[in-house]
Amino acid sequence: AEYHRLWPEIERVTKEQIKYAQMGLGNDAWHLFAEEGEMKMYRREEEVNGLVVDPLKACHVVKGVTAHEMCHYFFSPQYRYDWETTLEHMTVVENISDDTLIFLQLHKRIWPATQRDALFWSHIRQVPPNEPGVRDIWIVVNNSTELPKHPPDNKKCIRLFLTVCLLCQTIVSSPKEGASITRDNLTCKITYCSVVNPGGWAPASVLRAVYKREYPKFLKRFTAYVIDQCKNKPIMF
Ligand SMILES: O=S(=O)(CCO)c1ccc(-c2ccc(C3CCCC3)c([C@@H]3C[C@@H]3c3ccccn3)c2)cc1
């Protein structure tokens, strides 16, 4: 799909997101707003034209799954209703290639904000490891896009804009002498980044309360789902 009209944008945004996820917290003023076990969630307070677009960065470490498995369940449409609880409707409007799809998602209304929908391309790819000890890296990037066939329906709901990435690293601890690798040897380090522009006005206090509640719930639920889906299956590296 290298010749698809969106390909230059997909390449550019994916490369940006790899750098952004791998830079860690950098020297920006991130505020740790949620911490549960290995999961740490940070946000920065930012507004664009009076709209809350707080960037979010979450770091998490889970045992027993690979980066490929984590990204596979995040990317693949067939599992989305199992873990994405804020979805009212989801459809794939374009199959650009087996590693790039365009989704149209209608999210449940979160009172008192108006209902939102999102139209975004989603791209999954393996990335060369960038540090010793890391066996492989996989990333999924979701980035809003526009399609003439799916214009915003401002009467029905507000189209939000998002850039999201899930970057996962697989770390394998050496199995006992001569033993083969089992899921006990697997650690997956996750960096989840998101910037959601709500697209239309919503009270800052309301949005920040929604973010504070929904993001920890989302990452906990998603990672638990993948662990459960993989536990009795052969390892997918
Ligand atoms: O990672 S993804 O690409 C996974 C694919 O689904 C993704 C994540 C989050 C969203 C999302 C869409 C709408 C809203 C709000 C905006 C105003 C009212 C609803 C929110 C707010 C942040 C809260 C939220 C956070 C996490 C999960 C659900 N809700 C988030 C969309 C996609």
The ligand as a Gaussian input file, in Angstrom:
#p B3LYP/6-31G(d) Opt

LIG

0 1
 O       -6.774000       4.436000      21.803000
 S       -7.868000       4.512000      20.860000
 O       -7.526000       4.872000      19.504000
 C       -8.628000       2.926000      20.879000
 C       -9.598000       2.747000      19.789000
 O      -10.877000       3.062000      20.258000
 C       -8.986000       5.704000      21.469000
 C       -8.889000       6.113000      22.780000
 C       -9.754000       7.063000      23.296000
 C      -10.737000       7.642000      22.484000
 C      -11.672000       8.637000      23.045000
 C      -12.813000       9.054000      22.355000
 C      -13.656000       9.993000      22.945000
 C      -13.371000      10.541000      24.195000
 C      -14.200000      11.622000      24.866000
 C      -13.950000      13.005000      24.223000
 C      -15.173000      13.809000      24.651000
 C      -16.179000      12.833000      25.210000
 C      -15.648000      11.420000      24.926000
 C      -12.260000      10.092000      24.849000
 C      -12.048000      10.568000      26.205000
 C      -10.796000      10.532000      26.884000
 C      -11.945000       9.639000      27.296000
 C      -11.695000       8.208000      27.115000
 C      -10.439000       7.735000      27.360000
 C      -10.172000       6.392000      27.158000
 C      -11.173000       5.583000      26.694000
 C      -12.418000       6.124000      26.434000
 N      -12.680000       7.431000      26.657000
 C      -11.388000       9.174000      24.275000
 C      -10.824000       7.210000      21.166000
 C       -9.945000       6.259000      20.661000

